[in-house]
Amino acid sequence: MDYSKLISDLQELFDHDYKYAEWNVVSEDILRDDDTPTEILDKLYELDKTNLAALRGISAHPNASEDILELLSIDMNDAVRWGVAENANTSTRILERLSVDESDVIRYRVAKNKNTPAESIAKLSSDASEVVRSGVAGNPSTPSAVLDKLSNDAEDVVRLAVAENPGTSALVLDRLAKDTVEDVRAAVAANRGTSESTFTVLARDRSAVVRENVAKNTNAPFTVLNALLGDLDTSVRGAVAENPGTSTELLEKLSQDVKQSIRSAVAQNSNVTDSILKRLSEDDDGYVRKAVARNERTPELVLKKLAKDEDWRVCESIAMNTKTPDNVLEYLAGYNDTYVRKAVASNMSTPQIALGKLAQDEEWLVRENVAKNPSAPVDTLVNLKNDSDWRVAKLITKNPGMTEEALIQITGDAKFRIRYKAYIALLKRVKNN
């Protein structure tokens, strides 16, 4: 496919239809689609330079041209400059100018932008506004020396952002672990850069929220998770049960906890053993059985048994599981609950015959999931272009299972919105090849 020809056809389609379409259609199809090409955004800008909603949408769009961003960076409206300031494609030159904008909200967005030059970041770290300084503190590109400085900031919101930053050093996190503010300590507990010694200290914190974050952290050592095993707070024990780093030894103990939420968490863990899953599949609580049904480690015989469960939520989880056998998925495709059929329609392991039947389901939620499923047959997807619900029809062009031939076929469709989406999909493929 020729990129220039596709762009030309797309621009013609814009001039013929989108110029006269209702605003909600233009907004949904063009501004809310990250794949919209620069050439169409330029046309939209020229169409109406006074439309604030259009300018705001273009300013934040990932494909906005540098020339347009330059013009929008001096717009009188804060909402437009805000979009430019947060755009990942905004040049360092424009960001430098916006770093001294009179609006602290815009300076905050500049402070958070990964492209903002180090010199501007350093200046913004001393900004009078705590909001702006928190933006610097939360930027993963902020130099460690600046984060060190901001970790001593008088404002809680700034120290919190430092504690959340994945680039913050273990030394700084160790200091913030002693902060008087619970949210700051909780952020340190959640940070993957926190040291083992700091985890050990925070595991004894008086706050259950802090201990829970330690228990959730995949970098928390075995000794710490083991210490939290007997925590009196249910949320903490549940977090240990959820942690993919929790050993099978600890999961065995937690699988016998009196709280169903903890047994459910064990049943979802990727380290759980077959014997635990089999035992929990017979649990009296439906939420526990649901968790077993969702786990891809669950043995096939257990999945088949749970497919007959009286609780529809269990059957829904079976329908979502990519390890569920074909014959079970085909059985569930005829289930009387919409959400179960929806789950089958979204499962990439569902047989194509079943997906073809579900594409004719009376519920649009079911058909929508077929339209998104990469395993759906191409002819099934093409037929959905005429679906009565636009929410279903528009999704087929985004489906990676659609062939180039099928997309070209759709560019001849009578409905201009589906033609437009097909052109966008073809352009994306040309650019990626």
Rosetta blueprint (number, residue, H / E / L):
1 M L
2 D L
3 Y H
4 S H
5 K H
6 L H
7 I H
8 S H
9 D H
10 L H
11 Q H
12 E H
13 L H
14 F H
15 D H
16 H H
17 D L
18 Y H
19 K H
20 Y H
21 A L
22 E L
23 W H
24 N H
25 V H
26 V H
27 S H
28 E H
29 D H
30 I H
31 L H
32 R L
33 D L
34 D L
35 D L
36 T L
37 P L
38 T H
39 E H
40 I H
41 L H
42 D H
43 K H
44 L H
45 Y H
46 E H
47 L H
48 D L
49 K L
50 T L
51 N L
52 L H
53 A H
54 A H
55 L H
56 R H
57 G H
58 I H
59 S H
60 A H
61 H L
62 P L
63 N L
64 A L
65 S L
66 E H
67 D H
68 I H
69 L H
70 E H
71 L H
72 L H
73 S L
74 I L
75 D L
76 M L
77 N L
78 D H
79 A H
80 V H
81 R H
82 W H
83 G H
84 V H
85 A H
86 E H
87 N L
88 A L
89 N L
90 T L
91 S L
92 T H
93 R H
94 I H
95 L H
96 E H
97 R H
98 L H
99 S L
100 V L
101 D L
102 E L
103 S L
104 D H
105 V H
106 I H
107 R H
108 Y H
109 R H
110 V H
111 A H
112 K H
113 N L
114 K L
115 N L
116 T L
117 P L
118 A H
119 E H
120 S H
121 I H
122 A H
123 K H
124 L H
125 S L
126 S L
127 D L
128 A L
129 S L
130 E H
131 V H
132 V H
133 R H
134 S H
135 G H
136 V H
137 A H
138 G H
139 N L
140 P L
141 S L
142 T L
143 P L
144 S H
145 A H
146 V H
147 L H
148 D H
149 K H
150 L H
151 S L
152 N L
153 D L
154 A L
155 E L
156 D H
157 V H
158 V H
159 R H
160 L H
161 A H
162 V H
163 A H
164 E H
165 N L
166 P L
167 G L
168 T L
169 S L
170 A H
171 L H
172 V H
173 L H
174 D H
175 R H
176 L H
177 A L
178 K L
179 D L
180 T L
181 V L
182 E H
183 D H
184 V H
185 R H
186 A H
187 A H
188 V H
189 A H
190 A H
191 N L
192 R L
193 G L
194 T L
195 S L
196 E H
197 S H
198 T H
199 F H
200 T H
201 V H
202 L H
203 A L
204 R L
205 D L
206 R L
207 S L
208 A H
209 V H
210 V H
211 R H
212 E H
213 N H
214 V H
215 A H
216 K H
217 N L
218 T L
219 N L
220 A L
221 P L
222 F H
223 T H
224 V H
225 L H
226 N H
227 A H
228 L H
229 L L
230 G L
231 D L
232 L L
233 D L
234 T H
235 S H
236 V H
237 R H
238 G H
239 A H
240 V H
241 A H
242 E H
243 N L
244 P L
245 G L
246 T L
247 S L
248 T H
249 E H
250 L H
251 L H
252 E H
253 K H
254 L H
255 S L
256 Q L
257 D L
258 V L
259 K L
260 Q H
261 S H
262 I H
263 R H
264 S H
265 A H
266 V H
267 A H
268 Q H
269 N L
270 S L
271 N L
272 V L
273 T L
274 D H
275 S H
276 I H
277 L H
278 K H
279 R H
280 L H
281 S L
282 E L
283 D L
284 D L
285 D L
286 G H
287 Y H
288 V H
289 R H
290 K H
291 A H
292 V H
293 A H
294 R H
295 N L
296 E L
297 R L
298 T L
299 P L
300 E H
301 L H
302 V H
303 L H
304 K H
305 K H
306 L H
307 A L
308 K L
309 D L
310 E L
311 D L
312 W H
313 R H
314 V H
315 C H
316 E H
317 S H
318 I H
319 A H
320 M H
321 N L
322 T L
323 K L
324 T L
325 P L
326 D H
327 N H
328 V H
329 L H
330 E H
331 Y H
332 L H
333 A L
334 G L
335 Y L
336 N L
337 D L
338 T H
339 Y H
340 V H
341 R H
342 K H
343 A H
344 V H
345 A H
346 S H
347 N L
348 M L
349 S L
350 T L
351 P L
352 Q H
353 I H
354 A H
355 L H
356 G H
357 K H
358 L H
359 A L
360 Q L
361 D L
362 E L
363 E L
364 W H
365 L H
366 V H
367 R H
368 E H
369 N H
370 V H
371 A H
372 K H
373 N L
374 P L
375 S L
376 A L
377 P L
378 V H
379 D H
380 T H
381 L H
382 V H
383 N H
384 L H
385 K H
386 N H
387 D L
388 S L
389 D L
390 W H
391 R H
392 V H
393 A H
394 K H
395 L H
396 I H
397 T H
398 K H
399 N L
400 P L
401 G L
402 M L
403 T L
404 E H
405 E H
406 A H
407 L H
408 I H
409 Q H
410 I H
411 T L
412 G L
413 D L
414 A L
415 K L
416 F H
417 R H
418 I H
419 R H
420 Y H
421 K H
422 A H
423 Y H
424 I H
425 A H
426 L H
427 L H
428 K H
429 R H
430 V H
431 K H
432 N H
433 N L
